[in-house]
Amino acid sequence: MSIATRSKRLPVVRDCRRTVILDGRPCSPRRLSVWQARNDVRGQRRNGESVHTYRTTDRDGAEVLVAYVRTAPGPWHTVDHVAFVYEFPVEALLGL
C-alpha cells in the first residue's frame, strides 16, 4: 500500500487553506486536503524554494501550522513577488 493511498483513507479533521500572494495582495484562497497541501509544500521545498513554518493559533483558538513559501514568479510574468501561505490544522497533522 502506498503512502498516498493510506493518507487519503485517514479522516481529515479540517481541510487546509492555501492562499496565493502576488506582490503583497492575497488572492485565490483555496481549500486543500492535508495530504495535498503537505505534498505541495514538500515539492516546493525540494525545488529549492524558501519555506518557513510558524506555529500559532487561529481565531477559534485551535493550533495551526502556517507554512510560508516564497517562490519565483514563474507563470506570473507581471509580478515581482509570489508567495504561497498554507494553513494546516495541527490536530489534522497529528492524525497522519
N, C-alpha and C positions, 0 to 999 in steps of 0.2 A: 504494500500500500504506500503510495507516495505521500509526502508531507502535505501537498496541496489538497489532496482528497481528504485526508484526515482533518486538516484545518477547516475545510468547508463544512464538515459534519458537526463541529462543535457549536453549541448555542452561542449566539452573539448577544451580549448583554445590551449593547448600544452600538450603532454604527459610528464610524469615524467621519470626520468632516475635513475636506480639503478645500482650501481657498487659494486661488492664484492671485498674486500681487504684481501688477505691471506698473512700473515707475511710481510706486507708492500708493497706487489705487487698487483696493481689493475688488476682485471681480470673479465671476463664475464659481460661487460656492457649490460644492457637490458632496453628497453622501457616498461613502465607500464602505465596503465590509472591512473588518480589521485585517483580514488576510490580504486583500487587495492593497490597502494602504501600507502595510508592512513591506510588501513586495515592491511597491513604488519607491519607498524610502531606501530600501536596500539596493535597488537598481541604480538610483541616483548616487548613492554613496560609492558603489563600485565604479561608476563612471567618473569619479573624482570630483564630484560636486561638493560644495561646502554644506555640511549637515550639522546642525546644532539642536540639542534636545533640552527641554526645560520641563520640570515637574511643577505643577501648580494645581489650582482648583478652579472649577467652573462656577457659574453664578448660583448653582444649586448646592455647592459645597462638595461635589464629587471630585475625586482626584483625577487629573487629566495630565497626560504627557503630550507636550507640544513639540513637534519636530519642525524646524525652520530650515528649508533647503534653498540656498541661493544658487542660481544656475545661469548659464549663458542664454542670451535672448533666443537662440535657435530659430523657430518659425516666426517669432515676433520681430520683424525687421525694423519696426518704427519705434521700439522702446529700448531703453538703456539698461534697465534693471528688471530682472524677473525672479520671483521667489514663490515657493510653494509653502503653505503652512498646513500641517496635518495636526488634527486634534484627536488623540487616542484616549478613550476612557481607560483608566488603569485597571479597573475591575475586568474589562474585556481582555486586556493583555495577560493578566494573571491566569485566566482560564485557558490560555493556549498551551 
